[in-house]
Amino acid sequence: MASPGRRPQRRSAAPGRRQTAATGRKPGSQKKPQKKSAPVVFDAVPEVEEPRTFRLGAVPGATPGKWIDAWKQRMPHVPLELIPIEAAEQRAALEGVDAALVRLPLEDDSLHIITLYEETPVVVASIDSHLMSVDELSAADLAGEVLITPDDDVLGSLDLPGTLTPAFPPLATTEEAIATAASGAGIVVVPMSLARMHHRKDADHRPLVAGPTSTVALVWPRERTTPDVETFVGIVRGRTSNSSR
């Protein structure tokens, strides 16, 4: 029996019971570390391309306009610069451009060559010439005509029996040759694009049936096949932006 006037002493809880009551864990257990979740990136920054320009060479008469328009739509972040090059120097000019439109033949195993189209040859003469009275001409129609061949001629040696050699010195350019033909001093045979390029009011042209054609091709060095070159090749071949190579 407890003594009068004294409160009975309360038995203290065992240490293990106090820990369980305070933390909710059994004695001797340890708190497991929580795994950290990977940070979530909401605004990923796209990779920035280096500023660059696609340099396209083109010989006189080449017509890349539709391909340039397609490039501007597909690659607006890469400006295209059109570089005029001379047909006589087209191989050397390839060192300064990404790709070029050239005239064949061009034999070089270090180059990729894609044939694009062939140009119809035409006879350019004075607008008053009797040759302009028909819709097309044959080699036989040119017999007795003075054939002017400029130094920058792209058709090579023409086999036109019956034509005459000019009495005046050779002319340096096609433009000079057409101007001379316009005066009535002779005729010039050139690809149609060059006749149109050097069009004059006092001259006209007619197709030469079975005449020598000029082949235009897209060319670039094999060792410099870049993604931009592949994109331009795809445009030339008519691929869309979703087409596979």
Secondary structure by P-SEA (a helix, b strand, c coil): cccccccbbbbcccaaaaaaaaccccccbbbbbbbbccccccccccccccbbbbbbbbcccccaaaaaaaaaaacccbbbbbbbbbccccccccccccccccccccccccbbbbbcbbbbbbbbccccccccccccccccccccccccccccccccccccccbbbbcccccccaaaaaaaaaaccccccccaaaaaaaccccbbbbbbcccbbbbbbbbbbcccccaaaaaaaaaaacccccccc
